[in-house]
Amino acid sequence: MVSSFRSTSRPPIAKRGHKVTAGPRLEWLDTARGLAVTLVVLYHAVLFAESIAGASGVWSPVIRFFQPLRLPLLFFVSGMLSSSAVRRSWGWLARNRIGTLLWCYGLWTALTFIIFGFVPYTRPDAPGRGLGPMMESLMLPHTGLWYLLSLAAMVVAAKLLGRVPSWLVLPVTAILSAVVSSDVFGVGLWWSWANTLSYAFFFFLGLEFREGTILMARVYARAWPASLTAACYVIVLGLVGYFGLQKFPGVYVVLSLFAIGASLLISATIGGRKAAVWLSRIGAMTLPIYVTHEIVIGILAAAVQAVGTPGFMLGLVLPLLFSAAGLLTGIWLNHVAGTVPGIFRAPWRASPDPRRLVNPST
C-alpha cells in the first residue's frame, strides 16, 4: 500500500458514551523540541549581543555547528506533532491550529513593531518602523516570528496533499530544500519564504515518519547509538567544512538528517531524567518562549547599549545571559498568562472534533 500524508481509512472514532482519553505525553519529544527552541533563542541572543559588544566571531563556530540542527529539528518535531491534526476536518484545523498560529503571528508581529518603535533595535536588520512595514510584515515576515506563518502554511499544504503519496511529496520537497538552501542557485524569494521551502522537507518527513521515529527512539534510546550518531554528524560536518562542500545542493539536507537523528536519540536517551527537565519544560511551552524571546532580548540589548559598550569578557557571556532571560521570561509569562485567551492562543474557544481521534497526543 502506498503511504500518504493522510490515511485513506477513517481514524478511530470514539463510541458514543465512551470517554476518549489522550495517550501518554512523549517527554523525550518535548526534550527535542526544547533543544531546538533553546538553540533558536541562543542564535538570536548572539545576533543582539554581537550588535552591541563587537565580540564578532567568537560565537560564530558555535552557531555554525548547530545551524543544520536548529530549525530542521524544530520543523521535524512540528511535523510529528501535526500528524493527527491534519487528519481532522478543515473546520477544526482552521479554528484550532491554523487560526491559532495566524492569530499569534499577527498579534506578536504588531507588538514587536510597536515596542521597537520606541525601543532602539540594535541589530542592523531592523524590521522597520511605522504602519507600512508592519502591514507588509503580515505577508513578508521581517522577524523571527516567520516560523509561525511558515508552520501554518505547511499545515495547510499537508492537508491539501493528504492523499498524495509520500514517495512523490518527500522527493519534491527534498529537492526544493536542496536547491534553496545551497549557494549555487540564486532563488529570488523573500528570505522567510525561502526558509519555508528550505525546511518544508523536514516538516513533511516528521509528518510521514512519526510512528517510525517513535519506534526508533524506543529501540535505540541508549548511550552508544546516540553517541555514534552524534559522532557521525561531527565527522560529516568537519569533512564538509574542510572540503568546502556546504555550497553544493543537498549537502545541508544530509547534514541536517544526521543532526536530527543524533538529537532525537540523545533526547530519547536522556528524556525523563533530571538532566533533561528544563529542556522538557521549554519544549512543553514552545509558543510563549518563541513569540516573546526576541522582544525580551532586544530590550535588554538596548538597555546595555544605553549604559555603554560592553567589554570583551562581558561580550562573551552576553549571549548566555540574554538566552537565559529570554527563556525564563517566556516560561514566566506562560505561567501568568498562558490560559488567558488571545495572548498565546486564539481568543475564540477551541472547537471539539466530531470525529475525535483516539489518543491524539501520542
NUDO-330095 format. One line per 5 residues: number of its first residue (from 1); their letters; for each residue z, x, y of C-alpha. Coordinates in pm, 1 decimal, always signed. Example, Ala and Ser with C-alpha at 12.3 -4.5 7.8 and 13.67 -1.06 7.14 Angstrom:
% NUDO-330095
1	as	+780.0 +1230.0 -450.0; +714.0 +1367.0 -106.0
END
This chain:
% NUDO-330095
1	mvssf	+0.0 +0.0 +0.0; -90.8 +133.9 +342.1; +211.1 +187.2 +563.1; +202.7 +28.4 +906.5; +436.3 +15.1 +1203.0
6	rstsr	+532.7 -342.5 +1139.8; +577.1 -470.2 +790.6; +335.2 -743.1 +696.2; +607.0 -909.7 +493.1; +876.5 -1113.1 +658.5
11	ppiak	+1204.4 -930.2 +722.0; +1519.9 -1050.4 +550.1; +1635.5 -1378.9 +703.1; +1997.9 -1482.6 +717.2; +2052.8 -1808.4 +535.9
16	rghkv	+2191.7 -2097.5 +732.9; +2570.6 -2089.8 +726.9; +2581.8 -1727.1 +625.0; +2713.1 -1469.8 +867.7; +2482.3 -1180.7 +947.8
21	tagpr	+2668.5 -852.6 +954.9; +2549.9 -528.0 +1104.2; +2540.7 -224.0 +884.6; +2745.0 +87.4 +946.6; +2652.3 +286.2 +1255.8
26	lewld	+2482.6 +614.2 +1180.7; +2718.1 +850.3 +1361.2; +2504.5 +1156.1 +1295.2; +2217.7 +981.3 +1474.5; +2444.5 +941.9 +1776.9
31	targl	+2517.8 +1313.5 +1743.4; +2147.0 +1397.0 +1750.6; +2083.9 +1172.2 +2048.3; +2389.3 +1315.7 +2222.2; +2248.8 +1665.9 +2172.5
36	avtlv	+1914.7 +1561.9 +2323.0; +2072.3 +1394.6 +2625.6; +2305.2 +1690.4 +2683.3; +2004.5 +1922.8 +2689.4; +1827.3 +1692.7 +2936.9
41	vlyha	+2132.8 +1696.1 +3164.5; +2155.3 +2076.4 +3136.7; +1787.0 +2109.8 +3226.5; +1829.4 +1906.3 +3545.3; +2152.8 +2090.8 +3624.6
46	vlfae	+1968.6 +2422.9 +3604.2; +1696.7 +2295.6 +3839.6; +1952.4 +2186.5 +4101.0; +2168.2 +2497.9 +4059.5; +1875.0 +2735.8 +4098.4
51	siaga	+1759.1 +2548.7 +4409.1; +2082.6 +2638.4 +4591.0; +2213.7 +2950.6 +4416.7; +1898.6 +3154.3 +4373.4; +2004.0 +3271.8 +4026.9
56	sgvws	+1646.4 +3225.9 +3918.1; +1550.8 +3348.8 +3575.1; +1899.2 +3377.0 +3425.6; +1889.6 +3034.6 +3263.1; +1514.1 +3033.7 +3203.1
61	pvirf	+1530.6 +3172.0 +2844.7; +1780.4 +2900.4 +2750.2; +1558.8 +2628.0 +2896.8; +1250.7 +2767.5 +2721.2; +1435.0 +2791.7 +2389.4
66	fqplr	+1528.1 +2423.1 +2392.2; +1209.1 +2291.0 +2553.3; +1039.2 +2197.9 +2221.5; +1357.8 +2015.8 +2117.4; +1492.0 +1835.4 +2423.3
71	lpllf	+1256.1 +1542.6 +2479.1; +1076.9 +1539.7 +2141.2; +1414.9 +1481.9 +1973.1; +1510.3 +1212.4 +2223.6; +1184.6 +1023.0 +2166.8
76	fvsgm	+1202.8 +1070.7 +1789.8; +1551.4 +918.2 +1776.5; +1440.1 +644.0 +2016.9; +1161.0 +560.7 +1773.3; +1405.0 +542.9 +1485.3
81	lsssa	+1631.3 +310.2 +1682.1; +1336.8 +87.6 +1779.5; +1213.2 +26.0 +1425.2; +1388.6 -308.3 +1380.9; +1332.0 -423.3 +1740.0
86	vrrsw	+952.3 -400.5 +1721.1; +954.6 -633.8 +1419.1; +1112.6 -913.5 +1619.7; +940.7 -1175.1 +1833.8; +771.4 -1089.9 +2163.0
91	gwlar	+1016.8 -1315.3 +2345.4; +1320.8 -1140.7 +2202.8; +1166.8 -798.6 +2260.7; +1075.5 -874.1 +2622.0; +1417.2 -1015.3 +2703.4
96	nrigt	+1641.3 -774.6 +2518.0; +1462.4 -440.2 +2500.5; +1163.8 -412.7 +2736.2; +1325.6 -619.1 +3009.3; +1643.6 -412.0 +2999.8
101	llwcy	+1451.8 -85.1 +3022.7; +1238.4 -208.1 +3314.0; +1538.3 -357.2 +3495.5; +1739.1 -35.5 +3466.4; +1439.0 +170.0 +3569.0
106	glwta	+1374.6 -38.5 +3880.6; +1741.4 -62.7 +3980.3; +1827.2 +304.3 +3939.0; +1499.4 +419.7 +4091.2; +1584.2 +217.9 +4402.2
111	ltfii	+1940.2 +354.6 +4407.8; +1810.4 +710.9 +4367.4; +1577.2 +673.2 +4664.9; +1846.3 +506.3 +4876.4; +2110.0 +770.3 +4801.5
116	fgfvp	+1878.8 +1065.5 +4859.0; +1757.5 +901.8 +5174.9; +2095.1 +1006.3 +5315.1; +2193.8 +1297.6 +5090.2; +1974.5 +1611.8 +5110.4
121	ytrpd	+1769.5 +1666.9 +4794.3; +1797.4 +2039.1 +4729.8; +1516.9 +2073.0 +4476.5; +1162.7 +2143.6 +4602.3; +1021.5 +1849.7 +4405.2
126	apgrg	+1191.5 +1587.3 +4621.1; +1087.6 +1230.3 +4530.6; +1023.2 +1143.0 +4893.5; +1186.1 +904.1 +5134.8; +1110.7 +555.4 +5253.8
131	lgpmm	+984.6 +231.8 +5106.5; +633.9 +363.0 +5033.5; +729.6 +640.8 +4788.5; +989.6 +414.0 +4631.1; +735.2 +138.9 +4563.4
136	eslml	+485.2 +396.3 +4437.2; +750.5 +528.0 +4201.4; +765.5 +192.5 +4022.9; +434.0 +284.3 +3859.0; +417.9 +659.0 +3919.9
141	phtgl	+770.0 +788.3 +3849.9; +897.5 +1065.7 +4073.9; +1228.9 +1134.4 +3898.1; +1374.1 +1193.3 +3552.9; +1403.7 +816.2 +3514.1
146	wylls	+1042.2 +820.0 +3393.3; +1180.9 +824.9 +3037.6; +1286.0 +459.0 +3067.4; +941.5 +347.1 +3180.7; +773.5 +554.6 +2911.4
151	laamv	+1003.5 +418.1 +2642.8; +924.5 +61.8 +2749.0; +552.1 +140.7 +2728.9; +593.6 +292.4 +2382.2; +784.9 -11.5 +2256.3
156	vaakl	+503.9 -236.7 +2380.4; +246.0 -10.1 +2218.0; +437.7 -10.7 +1889.5; +447.7 -389.9 +1891.7; +74.5 -414.9 +1966.1
161	lgrvp	-7.1 -160.9 +1694.4; +222.9 -326.9 +1444.9; -48.8 -388.6 +1185.0; -246.8 -70.6 +1245.9; -194.6 +173.9 +955.4
166	swlvl	+19.9 +475.0 +1027.9; -243.8 +709.2 +885.5; -450.6 +618.9 +1191.8; -182.6 +592.8 +1463.6; +1.4 +915.9 +1383.5
171	pvtai	-302.7 +1148.4 +1383.1; -434.3 +993.9 +1706.5; -101.8 +1032.3 +1885.5; -60.7 +1383.1 +1742.5; -399.8 +1483.7 +1882.9
176	lsavv	-311.4 +1333.2 +2221.7; +16.2 +1524.7 +2220.5; -155.0 +1849.4 +2123.5; -418.7 +1815.3 +2394.3; -195.6 +1701.1 +2678.5
181	ssdvf	+87.2 +1948.5 +2609.2; -140.8 +2252.8 +2595.2; -267.4 +2461.1 +2884.0; -624.7 +2471.7 +2756.6; -735.0 +2126.1 +2868.3
186	gvglw	-677.9 +2002.7 +3219.8; -560.5 +1641.2 +3197.8; -578.5 +1466.8 +3533.6; -283.9 +1232.9 +3484.0; +33.0 +1179.0 +3684.1
191	wswan	+290.3 +1411.8 +3532.0; +517.0 +1138.4 +3397.9; +233.6 +956.5 +3219.9; +104.0 +1287.3 +3085.6; +453.3 +1338.8 +2945.5
196	tlsya	+435.1 +993.4 +2790.3; +120.0 +1088.2 +2599.8; +276.7 +1421.6 +2502.6; +582.7 +1259.2 +2345.7; +434.8 +936.8 +2205.8
201	ffffl	+366.6 +1107.3 +1873.0; +736.4 +1182.4 +1822.8; +833.3 +823.8 +1905.1; +587.9 +682.3 +1650.3; +692.2 +947.2 +1398.3
206	glefr	+1054.5 +836.4 +1426.1; +946.3 +473.7 +1409.8; +749.6 +524.3 +1088.4; +976.8 +769.0 +906.1; +1311.8 +617.9 +991.8
211	egtil	+1413.8 +550.0 +632.8; +1277.4 +884.0 +512.9; +1474.7 +1063.8 +783.5; +1795.5 +883.4 +687.1; +1736.4 +975.5 +322.7
216	marvy	+1666.4 +1337.1 +414.9; +1989.1 +1350.3 +613.9; +2186.4 +1212.7 +320.6; +2038.2 +1454.8 +69.7; +2023.5 +1773.3 +276.3
221	arawp	+2326.2 +1733.4 +505.9; +2458.3 +2075.8 +412.7; +2504.4 +2401.7 +594.3; +2231.9 +2602.1 +419.4; +1935.4 +2361.2 +470.3
226	aslta	+2034.6 +2316.0 +836.0; +2071.6 +2692.0 +885.9; +1743.5 +2766.0 +708.0; +1550.4 +2512.1 +917.5; +1708.3 +2642.5 +1237.8
231	acyvi	+1617.6 +2999.0 +1139.0; +1257.2 +2890.7 +1077.0; +1246.1 +2739.1 +1425.8; +1378.2 +3057.4 +1584.2; +1127.9 +3272.7 +1391.6
236	vlglv	+830.6 +3048.8 +1474.1; +935.5 +3027.7 +1838.7; +963.1 +3405.6 +1853.7; +618.4 +3453.6 +1698.4; +463.9 +3202.9 +1937.5
241	gyfgl	+616.8 +3378.7 +2235.8; +529.3 +3727.1 +2112.5; +162.5 +3649.3 +2048.9; +127.5 +3413.3 +2346.0; +25.6 +3115.8 +2133.2
246	qkfpg	+205.1 +2847.1 +2333.1; -105.7 +2762.6 +2535.6; -306.8 +2657.7 +2230.8; -327.6 +2289.6 +2132.1; -90.7 +2182.4 +1857.0
251	vyvvl	+148.3 +2479.1 +1878.3; +401.7 +2285.9 +2084.7; +386.6 +1996.0 +1838.3; +455.7 +2224.7 +1541.8; +743.2 +2392.9 +1725.0
256	slfai	+891.6 +2054.1 +1807.5; +873.2 +1940.4 +1445.2; +1073.6 +2246.2 +1335.9; +1320.6 +2185.9 +1619.2; +1362.2 +1816.4 +1536.0
261	gasll	+1412.9 +1889.6 +1166.6; +1675.0 +2153.5 +1238.0; +1863.7 +1940.9 +1489.9; +1869.3 +1636.2 +1261.0; +2001.5 +1837.0 +968.3
266	isati	+2262.0 +2004.1 +1186.4; +2364.5 +1665.4 +1329.3; +2389.3 +1514.5 +981.0; +2595.7 +1812.1 +864.0; +2848.8 +1805.5 +1149.1
271	ggrka	+2837.4 +1429.8 +1215.5; +3179.5 +1269.3 +1191.3; +3361.7 +1599.2 +1231.6; +3575.8 +1698.4 +1528.8; +3311.7 +1943.4 +1648.3
276	avwls	+3066.6 +1657.4 +1699.2; +3297.6 +1394.5 +1850.8; +3180.3 +1448.0 +2207.5; +2814.5 +1463.5 +2112.8; +2850.9 +1137.5 +1921.3
281	rigam	+3025.1 +977.4 +2216.2; +2749.8 +1090.7 +2451.2; +2484.3 +964.7 +2211.6; +2650.3 +623.3 +2193.4; +2624.0 +577.5 +2571.5
286	tlpiy	+2292.3 +743.8 +2647.8; +2167.5 +499.0 +2910.3; +2460.1 +521.9 +3157.6; +2452.0 +900.6 +3141.4; +2076.2 +921.3 +3172.6
291	vthei	+2041.1 +696.5 +3479.0; +2334.8 +846.3 +3671.8; +2342.4 +1218.7 +3598.9; +2067.9 +1327.5 +3842.1; +2235.5 +1138.2 +4124.5
296	vigil	+2572.8 +1296.5 +4046.6; +2430.5 +1647.5 +4013.2; +2213.6 +1606.2 +4324.2; +2513.1 +1501.9 +4534.9; +2717.3 +1796.0 +4404.8
301	aaavq	+2431.3 +2038.2 +4474.4; +2402.0 +1910.3 +4832.2; +2778.3 +1947.5 +4880.3; +2778.4 +2304.4 +4750.1; +2482.5 +2393.2 +4971.0
306	avgtp	+2659.0 +2246.9 +5274.1; +2953.1 +2481.3 +5215.4; +2732.6 +2788.4 +5179.0; +2509.4 +2976.9 +4939.6; +2699.8 +3038.8 +4613.6
311	gfmlg	+2749.4 +3391.4 +4492.6; +2575.1 +3526.1 +4185.0; +2862.1 +3462.0 +3944.1; +2918.1 +3107.2 +4069.7; +2544.1 +3051.1 +4044.5
316	lvlpl	+2560.7 +3144.9 +3676.8; +2820.6 +2882.1 +3591.2; +2697.3 +2607.4 +3825.0; +2461.6 +2459.7 +3560.7; +2754.8 +2420.7 +3322.7
321	lfsaa	+2976.7 +2267.8 +3592.1; +2701.8 +2033.8 +3706.3; +2627.3 +1932.4 +3346.5; +2991.7 +1856.6 +3274.5; +3017.7 +1648.6 +3591.6
326	glltg	+2702.4 +1452.8 +3508.4; +2811.6 +1380.1 +3152.1; +3173.1 +1289.9 +3231.9; +3076.0 +1069.4 +3525.4; +2830.9 +878.3 +3307.9
331	iwlnh	+3098.1 +828.7 +3041.1; +3349.2 +711.1 +3302.0; +3103.9 +471.5 +3468.0; +3017.0 +326.8 +3130.1; +3389.5 +270.3 +3070.7
336	vagtv	+3449.5 +89.3 +3400.2; +3117.0 -90.4 +3442.0; +2945.4 -83.8 +3103.8; +2993.8 -456.6 +3044.1; +2902.4 -567.2 +3396.5
341	pgifr	+2564.6 -745.5 +3390.0; +2295.0 -578.3 +3594.9; +2441.2 -226.0 +3601.1; +2347.2 -64.7 +3271.2; +2186.9 -371.7 +3119.2
346	apwra	+1978.7 -659.8 +3245.4; +2163.3 -931.5 +3440.5; +2042.1 -1206.6 +3208.2; +2215.1 -1292.6 +2884.1; +2068.8 -1135.7 +2572.1
351	spdpr	+1897.6 -1391.8 +2351.4; +1960.3 -1408.0 +1975.8; +1663.1 -1369.4 +1747.4; +1599.3 -1687.6 +1547.1; +1478.6 -1464.7 +1261.9
356	rlvnp	+1752.1 -1207.1 +1297.0; +1717.3 -908.9 +1068.1; +1988.0 -830.9 +820.5; +2164.2 -500.7 +902.1; +1962.0 -436.8 +1221.2
361	st	+2174.7 -144.2 +1335.3; +2142.3 +76.2 +1029.6
END
